[in-house]
């Protein structure tokens, strides 16, 4: 599906042709890289180089890792201070917020990320139009959540929702007024500033949440953290961006973004079914206590997907978008390397998490959360497949195929929804975990097939991308069925770790070289001069 609606001043193409100066050169009168300019004025038309990508991945992954380490530590501390019912009640309230956002999300800014604009004025017009549209949408969302407070309290038999949801309703409005200049920073791969804008509020909210939880010992701390992080995010967005938004609504710019984003709306709608519906079903059938246990194990299991999505996907979409149609060889090379690295890392992390589920839950959260261990053992693989799918979708979007990605989402959503209502009444939360693994596995395999097709490659590339998955499956089965019953969990975990890494190291020489290069880039500049010279 192609979105070729013309822009207001000549119609931007989704990818500039090889001869287009806007995609390969700086704006007239400028020189140097985006990092050499004032960071608030990073240019989205600077050429993509190896150094630019390394900096972007480093800041994106470092910032995201910092954020999720804080979230992980916070979950451990709060699990000691609060109870499953507190997490379940807060999770149910946030589910209403997430549902309202996802069911109205058109992802209008994604069009800006993959478009080569002819002038800065045209790009700014698109950014302001998207910001104005988001102000209207999120204002309506807040009103909708406010109106849903009483009906929700009746449906879920929880009177506290009548005052929790009105507070949660403030979040969409706060998010809407953030500076849209963040879009330009992301397109310019200026992830150092984006890391500051997201991680400073996360760190502050972490400290505030723990402080409030210590004195209140209830879900009020969780609600306060949402508001604190949103307010600080607004402040930093205007401190870090020179762009000042204006309420402008240019019809053609909006239609261009809408035409591209309508497929992303379908995907967001379907994503709601695969990420939120299970929570409502569990809350309705099993109550807030079981939901709290399920959410705790799910969030621990999906830590890799959140970490990977936050670190890699924001970089991949603009990078793929600028390479598509310009340098197909570099595009295929970048896609192959990122996919193999992501698959290898996620298989390793998920296998370790599944094998160590019981000692992990006992060590981190205590005996009162023991029911989360079996769920974690299954949800670890659901999170793995979901994360792998997230690494493939940016290529489909960059190749101007959002419609295809939406159609693929229909398939795994149908599997998830139908399985959910069949298994949860009979197997409880464990049934929901099994459905998640099945639907996300199908989603990953389908996206592998079509993402490789988008770059005109063949089955050889598909085999390379999925090879770590099959190696990991065999290694995990060996450790789980033969070693763990005889020698214990820790011996089985060590065997899985060592055998998997050795096997992948032998099968993927390019991965070995990339790992060495990555380690070298983390060293001091003096120590890595020889390797840089050899590379050049």
Secondary structure, DSSP 8 states (H G I E B T S, - for coil): -------TTS--BSS--TT-HHHHS--TT--S-TTTS-GGG--TTS---HHHHHHHHHHHHHHHHHHHHHHHHHHHHHHHHS-HHHHHHHHHHHHHHHHHHHTT---THHHHHT-B-SSHHHHHHHHHHHHHHHHHHHHHHHHHHHHHHHHHHHHTT-TTHHHHHHHHTHHHHHHHTS-THHHHHHHTT-HHHHHHHHHHHHHHHHHHHHHHHHHH-STHHHHHHHHHHHHHHHHHHHHH----------HHHHHHHHHHHHHHHHHHHHHHHHHTHHHHHHHHHH-HHHHHHHHHHHHHHTHHHHHHIIIIIHHHHHHHHHHTTT-HHHHHHHHHHHHHHHHHHHHHHHHHHHHTHHHHHHHHT-GGGTTHHHHHHHHHHHHHHHHHHHHHHHHHHHTT-HHHHHHHHHHHHHHHHHHHHHHHHHHHHHHHHHHHHHHHHHHHHHHHHHHHHHTT--HHHHHHHHHHHHHHHHHHHHIIIIIHHHH-HHHHHHHHHHHHHHHHHHH-HHHHHHHHHHHHHHS-TTTTHHHHHHH-
